[in-house]
Amino acid sequence: MSELKHSPVKHDHAAFLAKAASRKGFSDAYEALELEYQVVSQLLKARAKAGLTQEAVAQRMGTTKSAVSRLESAGLHAPSLSTLKRYAHAVGCEIQIKLVTQR
């Protein structure tokens, strides 16, 4: 099985957030999805570190590229723990979960 390599598109997330924050209601909506965004950020970082495309991850997971794309988009899909474990395995990682006391 040949691996596809990819070059991530440069994205200035801080600049994106600064611009988006000026829109009415954005801050509340963003805060409501904070955990989802953190999970997506971890998925994207792990895939980039592994040097894999969505297609390659999908192949390793036994699913489709569109399913991986949905996993990597916050707010629209709540993946199961089983799916997250399969994704982690596909990119050479493991899942670690911890509960912390609320602030």
CNS distance restraints for C-alpha pairs under 8 A (distance, minus, plus):
assign (resid   3 and name CA) (resid  52 and name CA) 7.45 0.50 0.50
assign (resid   3 and name CA) (resid  56 and name CA) 6.62 0.50 0.50
assign (resid   4 and name CA) (resid  52 and name CA) 6.32 0.50 0.50
assign (resid   4 and name CA) (resid  53 and name CA) 6.43 0.50 0.50
assign (resid   4 and name CA) (resid  56 and name CA) 6.32 0.50 0.50
assign (resid   5 and name CA) (resid  51 and name CA) 5.65 0.50 0.50
assign (resid   5 and name CA) (resid  52 and name CA) 5.55 0.50 0.50
assign (resid   5 and name CA) (resid  53 and name CA) 6.48 0.50 0.50
assign (resid   6 and name CA) (resid  51 and name CA) 6.18 0.50 0.50
assign (resid   6 and name CA) (resid  52 and name CA) 6.16 0.50 0.50
assign (resid   6 and name CA) (resid  53 and name CA) 5.76 0.50 0.50
assign (resid   7 and name CA) (resid  51 and name CA) 7.83 0.50 0.50
assign (resid   8 and name CA) (resid  48 and name CA) 7.01 0.50 0.50
assign (resid  12 and name CA) (resid  16 and name CA) 6.30 0.50 0.50
assign (resid  13 and name CA) (resid  17 and name CA) 6.11 0.50 0.50
assign (resid  14 and name CA) (resid  18 and name CA) 6.14 0.50 0.50
assign (resid  15 and name CA) (resid  19 and name CA) 6.23 0.50 0.50
assign (resid  16 and name CA) (resid  20 and name CA) 6.06 0.50 0.50
assign (resid  17 and name CA) (resid  21 and name CA) 5.79 0.50 0.50
assign (resid  18 and name CA) (resid  22 and name CA) 7.05 0.50 0.50
assign (resid  19 and name CA) (resid  23 and name CA) 7.80 0.50 0.50
assign (resid  20 and name CA) (resid  26 and name CA) 6.71 0.50 0.50
assign (resid  21 and name CA) (resid  26 and name CA) 5.68 0.50 0.50
assign (resid  21 and name CA) (resid  27 and name CA) 5.90 0.50 0.50
assign (resid  22 and name CA) (resid  26 and name CA) 7.53 0.50 0.50
assign (resid  25 and name CA) (resid  29 and name CA) 6.28 0.50 0.50
assign (resid  26 and name CA) (resid  30 and name CA) 5.91 0.50 0.50
assign (resid  27 and name CA) (resid  31 and name CA) 6.06 0.50 0.50
assign (resid  28 and name CA) (resid  32 and name CA) 6.22 0.50 0.50
assign (resid  29 and name CA) (resid  33 and name CA) 6.58 0.50 0.50
assign (resid  30 and name CA) (resid  34 and name CA) 6.15 0.50 0.50
assign (resid  33 and name CA) (resid  37 and name CA) 6.17 0.50 0.50
assign (resid  33 and name CA) (resid  74 and name CA) 7.42 0.50 0.50
assign (resid  33 and name CA) (resid  75 and name CA) 6.46 0.50 0.50
assign (resid  34 and name CA) (resid  38 and name CA) 6.24 0.50 0.50
assign (resid  35 and name CA) (resid  39 and name CA) 6.32 0.50 0.50
assign (resid  36 and name CA) (resid  40 and name CA) 6.21 0.50 0.50
assign (resid  36 and name CA) (resid  74 and name CA) 5.37 0.50 0.50
assign (resid  36 and name CA) (resid  75 and name CA) 6.38 0.50 0.50
assign (resid  37 and name CA) (resid  41 and name CA) 6.00 0.50 0.50
assign (resid  37 and name CA) (resid  74 and name CA) 5.61 0.50 0.50
assign (resid  37 and name CA) (resid  75 and name CA) 7.93 0.50 0.50
assign (resid  38 and name CA) (resid  42 and name CA) 6.34 0.50 0.50
assign (resid  39 and name CA) (resid  43 and name CA) 6.32 0.50 0.50
assign (resid  40 and name CA) (resid  44 and name CA) 6.16 0.50 0.50
assign (resid  40 and name CA) (resid  71 and name CA) 7.51 0.50 0.50
assign (resid  40 and name CA) (resid  72 and name CA) 5.33 0.50 0.50
assign (resid  40 and name CA) (resid  73 and name CA) 6.53 0.50 0.50
assign (resid  40 and name CA) (resid  74 and name CA) 6.19 0.50 0.50
assign (resid  41 and name CA) (resid  45 and name CA) 6.11 0.50 0.50
assign (resid  42 and name CA) (resid  46 and name CA) 6.07 0.50 0.50
assign (resid  43 and name CA) (resid  47 and name CA) 6.18 0.50 0.50
assign (resid  43 and name CA) (resid  72 and name CA) 6.68 0.50 0.50
assign (resid  43 and name CA) (resid  88 and name CA) 7.82 0.50 0.50
assign (resid  44 and name CA) (resid  48 and name CA) 6.07 0.50 0.50
assign (resid  44 and name CA) (resid  72 and name CA) 6.90 0.50 0.50
assign (resid  45 and name CA) (resid  49 and name CA) 6.04 0.50 0.50
assign (resid  46 and name CA) (resid  50 and name CA) 6.16 0.50 0.50
assign (resid  46 and name CA) (resid  88 and name CA) 7.91 0.50 0.50
assign (resid  46 and name CA) (resid  91 and name CA) 6.39 0.50 0.50
assign (resid  46 and name CA) (resid  93 and name CA) 7.43 0.50 0.50
assign (resid  47 and name CA) (resid  51 and name CA) 6.20 0.50 0.50
assign (resid  47 and name CA) (resid  52 and name CA) 5.65 0.50 0.50
assign (resid  47 and name CA) (resid  53 and name CA) 7.36 0.50 0.50
assign (resid  47 and name CA) (resid  57 and name CA) 7.88 0.50 0.50
assign (resid  47 and name CA) (resid  91 and name CA) 5.71 0.50 0.50
assign (resid  48 and name CA) (resid  52 and name CA) 6.29 0.50 0.50
assign (resid  50 and name CA) (resid  91 and name CA) 5.77 0.50 0.50
assign (resid  50 and name CA) (resid  92 and name CA) 7.10 0.50 0.50
assign (resid  52 and name CA) (resid  56 and name CA) 5.86 0.50 0.50
assign (resid  52 and name CA) (resid  57 and name CA) 6.52 0.50 0.50
assign (resid  52 and name CA) (resid  91 and name CA) 7.52 0.50 0.50
assign (resid  53 and name CA) (resid  57 and name CA) 6.35 0.50 0.50
assign (resid  54 and name CA) (resid  58 and name CA) 6.03 0.50 0.50
assign (resid  54 and name CA) (resid  65 and name CA) 5.63 0.50 0.50
assign (resid  54 and name CA) (resid  68 and name CA) 6.10 0.50 0.50
assign (resid  54 and name CA) (resid  69 and name CA) 6.87 0.50 0.50
assign (resid  55 and name CA) (resid  59 and name CA) 6.17 0.50 0.50
assign (resid  55 and name CA) (resid  64 and name CA) 7.20 0.50 0.50
assign (resid  55 and name CA) (resid  65 and name CA) 4.89 0.50 0.50
assign (resid  55 and name CA) (resid  68 and name CA) 7.90 0.50 0.50
assign (resid  56 and name CA) (resid  60 and name CA) 6.30 0.50 0.50
assign (resid  57 and name CA) (resid  61 and name CA) 6.13 0.50 0.50
assign (resid  57 and name CA) (resid  65 and name CA) 7.78 0.50 0.50
assign (resid  57 and name CA) (resid  68 and name CA) 7.34 0.50 0.50
assign (resid  57 and name CA) (resid  87 and name CA) 7.21 0.50 0.50
assign (resid  57 and name CA) (resid  90 and name CA) 5.79 0.50 0.50
assign (resid  57 and name CA) (resid  91 and name CA) 6.80 0.50 0.50
assign (resid  58 and name CA) (resid  62 and name CA) 5.89 0.50 0.50
assign (resid  58 and name CA) (resid  63 and name CA) 4.92 0.50 0.50
assign (resid  58 and name CA) (resid  64 and name CA) 5.17 0.50 0.50
assign (resid  58 and name CA) (resid  65 and name CA) 5.29 0.50 0.50
assign (resid  58 and name CA) (resid  67 and name CA) 7.51 0.50 0.50
assign (resid  58 and name CA) (resid  68 and name CA) 6.05 0.50 0.50
assign (resid  59 and name CA) (resid  63 and name CA) 6.16 0.50 0.50
assign (resid  59 and name CA) (resid  64 and name CA) 7.07 0.50 0.50
assign (resid  59 and name CA) (resid  65 and name CA) 7.97 0.50 0.50
assign (resid  60 and name CA) (resid  90 and name CA) 5.45 0.50 0.50
assign (resid  61 and name CA) (resid  86 and name CA) 6.08 0.50 0.50
assign (resid  61 and name CA) (resid  87 and name CA) 6.50 0.50 0.50
assign (resid  61 and name CA) (resid  90 and name CA) 6.04 0.50 0.50
assign (resid  63 and name CA) (resid  67 and name CA) 6.64 0.50 0.50
assign (resid  63 and name CA) (resid  68 and name CA) 7.68 0.50 0.50
assign (resid  64 and name CA) (resid  68 and name CA) 6.60 0.50 0.50
assign (resid  65 and name CA) (resid  69 and name CA) 6.15 0.50 0.50
assign (resid  66 and name CA) (resid  70 and name CA) 6.23 0.50 0.50
assign (resid  67 and name CA) (resid  71 and name CA) 6.38 0.50 0.50
assign (resid  68 and name CA) (resid  72 and name CA) 6.30 0.50 0.50
assign (resid  69 and name CA) (resid  73 and name CA) 6.49 0.50 0.50
assign (resid  70 and name CA) (resid  76 and name CA) 7.48 0.50 0.50
assign (resid  70 and name CA) (resid  77 and name CA) 6.47 0.50 0.50
assign (resid  71 and name CA) (resid  77 and name CA) 6.65 0.50 0.50
assign (resid  71 and name CA) (resid  78 and name CA) 7.79 0.50 0.50
assign (resid  71 and name CA) (resid  79 and name CA) 6.58 0.50 0.50
assign (resid  73 and name CA) (resid  77 and name CA) 7.38 0.50 0.50
assign (resid  79 and name CA) (resid  83 and name CA) 6.09 0.50 0.50
assign (resid  79 and name CA) (resid  84 and name CA) 6.60 0.50 0.50
assign (resid  80 and name CA) (resid  84 and name CA) 6.36 0.50 0.50
assign (resid  81 and name CA) (resid  85 and name CA) 6.12 0.50 0.50
assign (resid  82 and name CA) (resid  86 and name CA) 6.32 0.50 0.50
assign (resid  83 and name CA) (resid  87 and name CA) 6.20 0.50 0.50
assign (resid  84 and name CA) (resid  88 and name CA) 6.06 0.50 0.50
assign (resid  84 and name CA) (resid  95 and name CA) 7.50 0.50 0.50
assign (resid  85 and name CA) (resid  89 and name CA) 6.13 0.50 0.50
assign (resid  85 and name CA) (resid  94 and name CA) 6.77 0.50 0.50
assign (resid  85 and name CA) (resid  95 and name CA) 6.11 0.50 0.50
assign (resid  86 and name CA) (resid  90 and name CA) 6.15 0.50 0.50
assign (resid  87 and name CA) (resid  91 and name CA) 6.45 0.50 0.50
assign (resid  88 and name CA) (resid  92 and name CA) 6.17 0.50 0.50
assign (resid  88 and name CA) (resid  93 and name CA) 4.70 0.50 0.50
assign (resid  88 and name CA) (resid  94 and name CA) 5.33 0.50 0.50
assign (resid  88 and name CA) (resid  95 and name CA) 6.49 0.50 0.50
assign (resid  89 and name CA) (resid  93 and name CA) 5.35 0.50 0.50
assign (resid  89 and name CA) (resid  94 and name CA) 6.18 0.50 0.50
